[in-house]
């Protein structure tokens, strides 16, 4: 497993079987989390019915981390921002994650990563890291996890791996 790398002026991704399966699972979970929050209407003008309604802050802290408020202390501005942008932001994140899922290598052989998809990979990896970091309660004041908490230790190892993988893509970006 080399992660993202450059060879012969082309971008490549090499992951082992376990890493591919893990990344596919994590990306799929982010898609499900964002997709289950609201069912989008097929009517493109349906948003007009909601213009006067208050947009609700996501209750799930992971979803809120992926779709944060735009203004730190202005509930009305946050309401307007969320009302007009949240659905499209959800759709953008879901579309990007599904595109990355479709590009995941099917074998241990490296696959070429087109230059125009590097940003999608980077943003999707960031979304997965944000989601996992929120579940692990990683903040600036993060304290080491109790060694008896094996589940959290395993998730922290996954978080560290995602950080490494994101670092390898930053090197080719």
SETIVO-755906 format. One record per residue: residue number from 1; residue in three letters; x, y, z of N, C-alpha, C, O in turn. Coordinates in Angstrom, 3 decimals. Example, Ala and Ser with C-alpha at 12.3 -4.5 7.8 and 13.67 -1.06 7.14 Angstrom:
BEGIN
NODE   resi   resn       n.xx       n.yy       n.zz      ca.xx      ca.yy      ca.zz       c.xx       c.yy       c.zz       o.xx       o.yy       o.zz
NODE      1    ALA     13.190     -5.690      7.800     12.300     -4.500      7.800     13.200     -3.300      7.800     14.236     -3.319      8.465
NODE      2    SER     12.850     -2.250      7.080     13.670     -1.060      7.140     12.900      0.030      7.870     13.409      1.138      8.039
//
This chain:
BEGIN
NODE   resi   resn       n.xx       n.yy       n.zz      ca.xx      ca.yy      ca.zz       c.xx       c.yy       c.zz       o.xx       o.yy       o.zz
NODE      1    UNK      0.851     -1.173      0.000      0.000      0.000      0.000      0.899      1.238      0.000      1.706      1.440      0.907
NODE      2    UNK      0.740      2.047     -1.024      1.521      3.274     -1.128      0.656      4.512     -1.020      1.184      5.621     -0.932
NODE      3    UNK     -0.648      4.358     -1.024     -1.520      5.524     -1.037     -1.447      6.188     -2.394     -1.331      5.516     -3.419
NODE      4    UNK     -1.516      7.497     -2.400     -1.420      8.272     -3.635      0.044      8.559     -3.909      0.812      8.858     -2.995
NODE      5    UNK      0.424      8.465     -5.175      1.797      8.761     -5.536      1.842      9.188     -6.998      0.899      8.971     -7.758
NODE      6    UNK      2.961      9.799     -7.369      3.186     10.229     -8.752      4.268      9.338     -9.340      5.301      9.081     -8.721
NODE      7    UNK      3.999      8.876    -10.554      4.997      8.086    -11.266      4.796      8.329    -12.749      3.694      8.164    -13.273
NODE      8    UNK      5.858      8.717    -13.415      5.763      8.976    -14.852      4.815     10.106    -15.193      4.113     10.039    -16.202
NODE      9    UNK      4.781     11.141    -14.374      3.917     12.304    -14.564      2.422     11.990    -14.468      1.593     12.771    -14.935
NODE     10    UNK      2.080     10.860    -13.871      0.679     10.500    -13.653      0.461     10.270    -12.166      1.372      9.869    -11.442
NODE     11    UNK     -0.775     10.535    -11.722     -1.171     10.295    -10.336     -1.716      8.877    -10.216     -2.470      8.407    -11.068
NODE     12    UNK     -1.316      8.208     -9.138     -1.729      6.830     -8.930     -2.239      6.647     -7.504     -1.917      7.424     -6.605
NODE     13    UNK     -3.042      5.600     -7.321     -3.482      5.193     -5.996     -3.274      3.699     -5.882     -3.690      2.925     -6.745
NODE     14    UNK     -2.618      3.308     -4.792     -2.424      1.887     -4.523     -2.886      1.602     -3.102     -2.366      2.172     -2.142
NODE     15    UNK     -3.862      0.721     -2.977     -4.385      0.300     -1.678     -4.476     -1.217     -1.651     -4.721     -1.852     -2.677
NODE     16    UNK     -4.281     -1.784     -0.492     -4.492     -3.212     -0.320     -5.976     -3.513     -0.205     -6.809     -2.611     -0.122
NODE     17    UNK     -6.281     -4.786     -0.201     -7.679     -5.228     -0.167     -8.417     -4.707      1.068     -9.549     -4.234      0.963
NODE     18    UNK     -7.786     -4.794      2.220     -8.429     -4.344      3.454     -8.645     -2.839      3.423     -9.701     -2.353      3.830
NODE     19    UNK     -7.647     -2.094      2.941     -7.773     -0.641      2.870     -8.880     -0.217      1.916     -9.633      0.715      2.199
NODE     20    UNK     -8.974     -0.907      0.785    -10.054     -0.589     -0.176    -11.414     -0.828      0.451    -12.314      0.005      0.340
NODE     21    UNK    -11.562     -1.969      1.110    -12.847     -2.310      1.736    -13.184     -1.313      2.851    -14.334     -0.894      2.984
NODE     22    UNK    -12.196     -0.943      3.638    -12.421      0.004      4.720    -12.838      1.363      4.176    -13.805      1.955      4.655
NODE     23    UNK    -12.113      1.858      3.180    -12.447      3.156      2.602    -13.822      3.130      1.945    -14.586      4.088      2.069
NODE     24    UNK    -14.141      2.052      1.252    -15.464      1.932      0.625    -16.564      1.957      1.688    -17.597      2.602      1.505
NODE     25    UNK    -16.340      1.259      2.787    -17.325      1.231      3.859    -17.514      2.617      4.475    -18.643      3.053      4.699
NODE     26    UNK    -16.416      3.299      4.744    -16.506      4.622      5.358    -17.177      5.635      4.433    -18.012      6.421      4.881
NODE     27    UNK    -16.824      5.625      3.170    -17.469      6.530      2.210    -18.958      6.234      2.101    -19.774      7.154      2.049
NODE     28    UNK    -19.311      4.957      2.067    -20.723      4.568      1.988    -21.496      5.024      3.216    -22.652      5.435      3.109
NODE     29    UNK    -20.866      4.955      4.373    -21.522      5.394      5.595    -21.774      6.898      5.586    -22.822      7.353      6.045
NODE     30    UNK    -20.832      7.664      5.072    -21.032      9.115      4.969    -22.185      9.409      4.013    -23.019     10.274      4.286
NODE     31    UNK    -22.230      8.689      2.893    -23.325      8.871      1.938    -24.657      8.570      2.616    -25.600      9.351      2.493
NODE     32    UNK    -24.745      7.457      3.323    -25.989      7.090      4.001    -26.383      8.114      5.047    -27.556      8.465      5.174
NODE     33    UNK    -25.412      8.586      5.786    -25.690      9.569      6.831    -26.270     10.852      6.249    -27.225     11.410      6.790
NODE     34    UNK    -25.699     11.309      5.161    -26.192     12.537      4.531    -27.498     12.301      3.787    -28.363     13.177      3.764
NODE     35    UNK    -27.650     11.145      3.186    -28.815     10.841      2.361    -30.065     10.563      3.202    -31.175     10.875      2.770
NODE     36    UNK    -29.906      9.995      4.364    -31.061      9.636      5.195    -31.648     10.825      5.940    -32.754     10.732      6.473
NODE     37    UNK    -30.942     11.919      5.986    -31.421     13.062      6.756    -32.651     13.706      6.139    -33.559     14.129      6.855
NODE     38    UNK    -32.684     13.781      4.819    -33.822     14.397      4.138    -34.016     13.723      2.792    -33.053     13.477      2.065
NODE     39    UNK    -35.251     13.429      2.469    -35.542     12.918      1.140    -35.776     14.112      0.227    -36.660     14.934      0.466
NODE     40    UNK    -34.980     14.189     -0.805    -35.106     15.315     -1.731    -36.354     15.138     -2.596    -36.699     14.027     -2.998
NODE     41    UNK    -37.000     16.228     -2.864    -38.175     16.210     -3.726    -37.728     16.159     -5.180    -36.659     16.659     -5.528
NODE     42    UNK    -38.542     15.559     -6.014    -38.210     15.529     -7.439    -38.687     16.797     -8.140    -38.325     17.040     -9.292
NODE     43    UNK    -39.486     17.596     -7.466    -39.975     18.850     -8.037    -38.933     19.943     -7.819    -38.657     20.291     -6.671
NODE     44    UNK    -38.350     20.492     -8.873    -37.294     21.502     -8.699    -37.785     22.795     -8.053    -36.970     23.583     -7.573
NODE     45    UNK    -39.089     23.030     -8.029    -39.626     24.245     -7.420    -40.201     23.998     -6.030    -40.805     24.894     -5.438
NODE     46    UNK    -40.018     22.796     -5.510    -40.548     22.444     -4.202    -39.936     23.292     -3.096    -40.564     23.496     -2.057
NODE     47    UNK    -38.717     23.788     -3.303    -38.068     24.610     -2.281    -38.862     25.880     -2.001    -38.714     26.463     -0.926
NODE     48    UNK    -39.698     26.325     -2.932    -40.484     27.546     -2.724    -41.457     27.386     -1.560    -41.772     28.357     -0.872
NODE     49    UNK    -41.931     26.166     -1.343    -42.842     25.903     -0.229    -42.163     26.090      1.120    -42.829     26.365      2.119
NODE     50    UNK    -40.841     25.943      1.155    -40.104     25.991      2.407    -39.465     27.347      2.699    -38.780     27.492      3.711
NODE     51    UNK    -39.671     28.333      1.844    -38.976     29.610      2.006    -39.271     30.294      3.326    -38.384     30.931      3.894
NODE     52    UNK    -40.480     30.184      3.826    -40.828     30.849      5.073    -40.538     30.018      6.308    -40.644     30.519      7.427
NODE     53    UNK    -40.173     28.757      6.123    -39.932     27.871      7.258    -38.508     28.034      7.788    -37.589     28.452      7.084
NODE     54    UNK    -38.377     27.687      9.045    -37.057     27.716      9.669    -36.303     26.441      9.289    -36.854     25.342      9.358
NODE     55    UNK    -35.060     26.594      8.894    -34.218     25.439      8.590    -33.640     24.914      9.898    -33.072     25.674     10.683
NODE     56    UNK    -33.783     23.639     10.122    -33.325     23.040     11.370    -31.855     22.649     11.303    -31.378     22.118     10.300
NODE     57    UNK    -31.160     22.922     12.383    -29.781     22.476     12.525    -29.805     20.950     12.651    -30.631     20.414     13.390
NODE     58    UNK    -28.916     20.237     11.944    -28.901     18.775     12.083    -28.698     18.355     13.534    -27.866     18.923     14.241
NODE     59    UNK    -29.454     17.365     13.971    -29.351     16.876     15.342    -28.109     16.003     15.535    -27.491     16.010     16.599
NODE     60    UNK    -27.760     15.264     14.502    -26.585     14.401     14.562    -25.334     15.271     14.470    -25.187     16.053     13.530
NODE     61    UNK    -24.440     15.138     15.438    -23.241     15.974     15.476    -22.334     15.751     14.267    -21.650     16.677     13.830
NODE     62    UNK    -22.322     14.545     13.727    -21.498     14.285     12.534    -22.068     15.041     11.344    -21.322     15.679     10.602
NODE     63    UNK    -23.361     14.979     11.156    -23.983     15.699     10.049    -23.765     17.201     10.225    -23.493     17.914      9.259
NODE     64    UNK    -23.888     17.672     11.461    -23.645     19.094     11.714    -22.199     19.461     11.386    -21.940     20.546     10.866
NODE     65    UNK    -21.258     18.571     11.684    -19.843     18.842     11.373    -19.626     18.879      9.863    -18.812     19.658      9.366
NODE     66    UNK    -20.353     18.037      9.139    -20.236     18.020      7.676    -20.986     19.182      7.027    -20.639     19.617      5.929
NODE     67    UNK    -22.017     19.683      7.714    -22.833     20.789      7.212    -22.957     21.845      8.311    -24.045     22.052      8.848
NODE     68    UNK    -21.854     22.511      8.647    -21.847     23.423      9.794    -22.590     24.725      9.524    -22.914     25.066      8.387
NODE     69    UNK    -22.844     25.436     10.617    -23.389     26.778     10.497    -22.372     27.660      9.791    -21.166     27.422      9.868
NODE     70    UNK    -22.864     28.671      9.110    -21.976     29.592      8.398    -21.582     30.785      9.258    -20.553     31.418      9.021
NODE     71    UNK    -22.406     31.089     10.257    -22.187     32.277     11.082    -22.168     31.856     12.541    -23.046     31.121     12.994
NODE     72    UNK    -21.179     32.317     13.263    -20.998     31.831     14.633    -22.088     32.289     15.600    -22.435     31.548     16.520
NODE     73    UNK    -22.628     33.474     15.416    -23.585     33.964     16.406    -24.799     34.647     15.780    -25.319     35.613     16.340
NODE     74    UNK    -25.243     34.171     14.657    -26.385     34.792     13.993    -27.337     33.700     13.515    -27.212     33.180     12.406
NODE     75    UNK    -28.297     33.366     14.389    -29.226     32.281     14.083    -30.049     32.547     12.827    -30.302     31.629     12.047
NODE     76    UNK    -30.464     33.781     12.626    -31.261     34.105     11.444    -30.450     33.927     10.157    -30.946     33.376      9.174
NODE     77    UNK    -29.211     34.394     10.173    -28.344     34.223      9.003    -28.049     32.742      8.767    -28.004     32.297      7.620
NODE     78    UNK    -27.847     31.972      9.846    -27.637     30.529      9.710    -28.860     29.856      9.113    -28.742     28.970      8.267
NODE     79    UNK    -30.037     30.280      9.558    -31.281     29.736      9.021    -31.362     29.973      7.513    -31.661     29.057      6.747
NODE     80    UNK    -31.092     31.208      7.099    -31.140     31.522      5.666    -30.094     30.735      4.895    -30.382     30.178      3.835
NODE     81    UNK    -28.883     30.691      5.428    -27.810     29.951      4.766    -28.188     28.483      4.606    -28.063     27.921      3.518
NODE     82    UNK    -28.648     27.869      5.683    -29.005     26.449      5.662    -30.183     26.190      4.714    -30.198     25.200      3.982
NODE     83    UNK    -31.164     27.092      4.740    -32.358     26.938      3.910    -32.007     26.911      2.424    -32.579     26.138      1.654
NODE     84    UNK    -31.062     27.760      2.032    -30.755     27.902      0.610    -29.586     27.045      0.132    -29.392     26.896     -1.074
NODE     85    UNK    -28.805     26.482      1.051    -27.611     25.760      0.600    -27.515     24.314      1.076    -26.816     23.515      0.454
NODE     86    UNK    -28.190     23.962      2.149    -27.956     22.649      2.747    -28.245     21.499      1.784    -27.438     20.577      1.671
NODE     87    UNK    -29.357     21.536      1.105    -29.687     20.408      0.220    -28.653     20.263     -0.896    -28.251     19.149     -1.229
NODE     88    UNK    -28.227     21.374     -1.469    -27.235     21.271     -2.541    -25.873     20.820     -1.992    -25.138     20.103     -2.672
NODE     89    UNK    -25.536     21.238     -0.762    -24.280     20.776     -0.164    -24.329     19.272      0.103    -23.354     18.558     -0.130
NODE     90    UNK    -25.465     18.805      0.591    -25.634     17.361      0.797    -25.453     16.616     -0.522    -24.702     15.645     -0.607
NODE     91    UNK    -26.153     17.088     -1.539    -26.084     16.424     -2.840    -24.669     16.436     -3.407    -24.217     15.450     -3.990
NODE     92    UNK    -23.975     17.555     -3.233    -22.597     17.657     -3.728    -21.684     16.656     -3.018    -20.886     15.980     -3.667
NODE     93    UNK    -21.794     16.557     -1.702    -20.968     15.623     -0.943    -21.296     14.175     -1.305    -20.398     13.342     -1.430
NODE     94    UNK    -22.572     13.884     -1.469    -22.991     12.530     -1.829    -22.486     12.172     -3.225    -21.935     11.090     -3.430
NODE     95    UNK    -22.670     13.069     -4.172    -22.224     12.826     -5.550    -20.723     12.608     -5.593    -20.243     11.695     -6.265
NODE     96    UNK    -19.984     13.438     -4.882    -18.520     13.333     -4.863    -18.090     12.003     -4.242    -17.216     11.323     -4.781
NODE     97    UNK    -18.692     11.629     -3.119    -18.329     10.370     -2.467    -18.663      9.169     -3.349    -17.895      8.208     -3.404
NODE     98    UNK    -19.791      9.217     -4.031    -20.153      8.111     -4.935    -19.191      8.030     -6.117    -18.877      6.935     -6.585
NODE     99    UNK    -18.724      9.170     -6.599    -17.752      9.175     -7.691    -16.427      8.557     -7.235    -15.796      7.805     -7.978
NODE    100    UNK    -16.016      8.877     -6.022    -14.791      8.295     -5.472    -14.982      6.794     -5.278    -14.088      6.012     -5.603
NODE    101    UNK    -16.127      6.387     -4.758    -16.417      4.959     -4.591    -16.314      4.219     -5.923    -15.780      3.113     -5.991
NODE    102    UNK    -16.827      4.838     -6.969    -16.787      4.203     -8.296    -15.358      4.075     -8.823    -15.072      3.192     -9.631
NODE    103    UNK    -14.464      4.948     -8.373    -13.079      4.915     -8.836    -12.173      4.033     -7.981    -11.035      3.763     -8.365
NODE    104    UNK    -12.666      3.583     -6.828    -11.814      2.773     -5.968    -11.285      1.575     -6.745    -12.026      0.942     -7.498
NODE    105    UNK    -10.016      1.266     -6.566     -9.453      0.144     -7.297    -10.147     -1.165     -6.922    -10.559     -1.366     -5.780
NODE    106    UNK    -10.263     -2.037     -7.900    -10.901     -3.342     -7.663     -9.870     -4.403     -7.298    -10.223     -5.477     -6.810
NODE    107    UNK     -8.602     -4.102     -7.532     -7.523     -5.044     -7.238     -6.428     -4.301     -6.490     -6.531     -3.103     -6.228
NODE    108    UNK     -5.380     -5.037     -6.153     -4.233     -4.421     -5.486     -3.384     -3.598     -6.447     -2.494     -2.866     -6.014
NODE    109    UNK     -3.647     -3.710     -7.739     -2.867     -2.958     -8.719     -3.178     -1.471     -8.592     -4.326     -1.088     -8.362
NODE    110    UNK     -2.153     -0.634     -8.742     -2.394      0.812     -8.702     -3.340      1.237     -9.823     -3.326      0.671    -10.917
NODE    111    UNK     -4.155      2.240     -9.528     -5.022      2.810    -10.562     -4.608      4.253    -10.782     -4.124      4.928     -9.874
NODE    112    UNK     -4.809      4.705    -11.999     -4.497      6.087    -12.315     -5.614      6.997    -11.808     -6.799      6.711    -11.981
NODE    113    UNK     -5.213      8.080    -11.191     -6.158      9.077    -10.692     -6.050     10.295    -11.605     -5.017     10.963    -11.643
NODE    114    UNK     -7.112     10.575    -12.328     -7.110     11.719    -13.242     -6.925     13.004    -12.448     -7.485     13.152    -11.362
NODE    115    UNK     -6.137     13.937    -12.989     -5.897     15.194    -12.267     -7.172     15.926    -11.880     -7.216     16.577    -10.836
NODE    116    UNK     -8.211     15.830    -12.708     -9.449     16.551    -12.397    -10.289     15.869    -11.311    -11.324     16.404    -10.915
NODE    117    UNK     -9.865     14.708    -10.827    -10.598     14.034     -9.746     -9.865     14.092     -8.411    -10.401     13.654     -7.392
NODE    118    UNK     -8.651     14.625     -8.404     -7.869     14.702     -7.163     -8.631     15.501     -6.100     -8.664     15.103     -4.936
NODE    119    UNK     -9.230     16.600     -6.482     -9.970     17.429     -5.515    -11.152     16.656     -4.926    -11.428     16.779     -3.733
NODE    120    UNK    -11.845     15.872     -5.732    -12.969     15.072     -5.220    -12.476     14.050     -4.203    -13.110     13.839     -3.169
NODE    121    UNK    -11.352     13.422     -4.497    -10.771     12.469     -3.548    -10.410     13.174     -2.242    -10.728     12.693     -1.155
NODE    122    UNK     -9.752     14.302     -2.363     -9.313     15.040     -1.185    -10.500     15.471     -0.320    -10.472     15.309      0.900
NODE    123    UNK    -11.536     16.016     -0.949    -12.710     16.469     -0.201    -13.473     15.300      0.423    -13.965     15.408      1.547
NODE    124    UNK    -13.572     14.196     -0.294    -14.274     13.030      0.257    -13.509     12.427      1.428    -14.109     12.045      2.432
NODE    125    UNK    -12.186     12.341      1.304    -11.378     11.859      2.427    -11.538     12.787      3.629    -11.622     12.331      4.769
NODE    126    UNK    -11.580     14.086      3.366    -11.772     15.040      4.447    -13.132     14.836      5.131    -13.220     14.889      6.358
NODE    127    UNK    -14.175     14.606      4.355    -15.498     14.358      4.941    -15.479     13.118      5.835    -16.070     13.123      6.915
NODE    128    UNK    -14.810     12.069      5.394    -14.726     10.842      6.197    -13.954     11.121      7.485    -14.359     10.675      8.558
NODE    129    UNK    -12.846     11.854      7.386    -12.060     12.194      8.578    -12.871     13.062      9.540    -12.825     12.853     10.752
NODE    130    UNK    -13.608     14.030      9.007    -14.447     14.866      9.867    -15.491     14.027     10.601    -15.715     14.207     11.798
NODE    131    UNK    -16.121     13.118      9.878    -17.151     12.270     10.486    -16.555     11.398     11.585    -17.088     11.336     12.693
NODE    132    UNK    -15.465     10.733     11.280    -14.849      9.852     12.262    -14.276     10.650     13.438    -14.407     10.243     14.592
NODE    133    UNK    -13.649     11.774     13.140    -13.105     12.620     14.197    -14.184     13.136     15.134    -13.957     13.257     16.338
NODE    134    UNK    -15.353     13.441     14.590    -16.471     13.888     15.423    -16.946     12.763     16.323    -17.184     12.984     17.511
NODE    135    UNK    -17.089     11.568     15.785    -17.508     10.418     16.596    -16.494     10.119     17.702    -16.867      9.704     18.799
NODE    136    UNK    -15.205     10.334     17.403    -14.154     10.089     18.392    -13.956     11.277     19.330    -13.162     11.216     20.268
NODE    137    UNK    -14.690     12.363     19.062    -14.600     13.591     19.854    -13.190     14.174     19.830    -12.676     14.635     20.849
NODE    138    UNK    -12.574     14.146     18.644    -11.241     14.718     18.483    -11.383     16.228     18.325    -12.058     16.717     17.420
NODE    139    UNK    -10.735     16.945     19.222    -10.721     18.412     19.199     -9.286     18.868     19.456     -8.373     18.049     19.551
NODE    140    UNK     -9.100     20.178     19.565     -7.779     20.712     19.883     -7.314     20.218     21.251     -6.114     20.095     21.495
NODE    141    UNK     -8.263     19.936     22.138     -7.961     19.501     23.507     -8.027     17.977     23.649     -8.207     17.464     24.753
NODE    142    UNK     -7.885     17.272     22.558     -8.030     15.818     22.553     -7.044     15.154     23.502     -5.842     15.414     23.450
NODE    143    UNK     -7.565     14.298     24.364     -6.729     13.539     25.284     -6.604     12.112     24.770     -7.515     11.610     24.111
NODE    144    UNK     -5.511     11.470     25.057     -5.355     10.078     24.605     -6.515      9.209     25.081     -7.066      9.412     26.163
NODE    145    UNK     -6.864      8.256     24.262     -7.964      7.343     24.578     -7.470      6.295     25.565     -6.337      5.821     25.479
NODE    146    UNK     -8.337      5.947     26.497     -8.044      4.914     27.482     -7.675      3.620     26.755     -8.388      3.186     25.849
NODE    147    UNK     -6.567      3.013     27.152     -6.075      1.809     26.466     -7.035      0.628     26.590     -6.936     -0.321     25.812
NODE    148    UNK     -7.952      0.662     27.538     -8.930     -0.420     27.669    -10.073     -0.283     26.657    -10.820     -1.235     26.428
NODE    149    UNK    -10.203      0.874     26.069    -11.275      1.118     25.099    -10.787      0.709     23.710    -10.404      1.551     22.898
NODE    150    UNK    -10.807     -0.601     23.456    -10.239     -1.148     22.220    -10.958     -0.647     20.967    -10.322     -0.425     19.937
NODE    151    UNK    -12.276     -0.468     21.049    -13.020      0.005     19.881    -12.558      1.404     19.472    -12.311      1.667     18.295
NODE    152    UNK    -12.447      2.291     20.452    -11.997      3.646     20.135    -10.550      3.648     19.675    -10.188      4.429     18.795
NODE    153    UNK     -9.714      2.790     20.251     -8.330      2.712     19.801     -8.258      2.261     18.347     -7.452      2.777     17.573
NODE    154    UNK     -9.093      1.307     17.979     -9.130      0.841     16.585     -9.595      1.953     15.655     -9.038      2.141     14.573
NODE    155    UNK    -10.617      2.688     16.081    -11.112      3.795     15.260    -10.077      4.910     15.145     -9.973      5.568     14.110
NODE    156    UNK     -9.314      5.114     16.215     -8.257      6.119     16.163     -7.172      5.699     15.167     -6.601      6.546     14.481
NODE    157    UNK     -6.893      4.417     15.087     -5.931      3.917     14.092     -6.464      4.159     12.675     -5.701      4.514     11.776
NODE    158    UNK     -7.761      3.967     12.480     -8.366      4.244     11.183     -8.256      5.731     10.868     -7.944      6.112      9.739
NODE    159    UNK     -8.514      6.570     11.869     -8.399      8.017     11.701     -6.967      8.397     11.308     -6.754      9.205     10.403
NODE    160    UNK     -6.004      7.811     11.993     -4.596      8.070     11.661     -4.275      7.626     10.234     -3.560      8.321      9.513
NODE    161    UNK     -4.799      6.480      9.832     -4.575      5.993      8.463     -5.186      6.950      7.449     -4.569      7.257      6.429
NODE    162    UNK     -6.404      7.424      7.728     -7.040      8.392      6.823     -6.228      9.678      6.728     -6.117     10.279      5.660
NODE    163    UNK     -5.661     10.091      7.862     -4.813     11.282      7.868     -3.591     11.054      6.987     -3.221     11.923      6.197
NODE    164    UNK     -2.968      9.897      7.120     -1.827      9.550      6.270     -2.238      9.542      4.795     -1.551     10.119      3.952
NODE    165    UNK     -3.367      8.880      4.487     -3.826      8.782      3.101     -4.106     10.169      2.533     -3.754     10.459      1.390
NODE    166    UNK     -4.737     11.020      3.328     -5.005     12.383      2.879     -3.688     13.133      2.656     -3.577     13.939      1.733
NODE    167    UNK     -2.708     12.868      3.492     -1.394     13.491      3.314     -0.734     13.079      2.007     -0.074     13.889      1.356
NODE    168    UNK     -0.915     11.807      1.620     -0.310     11.362      0.357     -0.976     12.039     -0.849     -0.316     12.321     -1.849
NODE    169    UNK     -2.267     12.293     -0.749     -2.924     12.976     -1.873     -2.532     14.455     -1.910     -2.450     15.052     -2.983
NODE    170    UNK     -2.294     15.034     -0.748     -1.838     16.439     -0.735     -0.461     16.569     -1.395     -0.147     17.605     -1.980
NODE    171    UNK      0.335     15.546     -1.301      1.661     15.572     -1.926      1.587     15.564     -3.445      2.497     16.058     -4.111
NODE    172    UNK      0.511     15.008     -4.004      0.394     14.984     -5.472     -0.461     16.120     -6.002     -0.469     16.383     -7.204
NODE    173    UNK     -1.186     16.800     -5.108     -2.105     17.863     -5.548     -1.361     19.099     -6.014     -1.985     20.081     -6.415
//
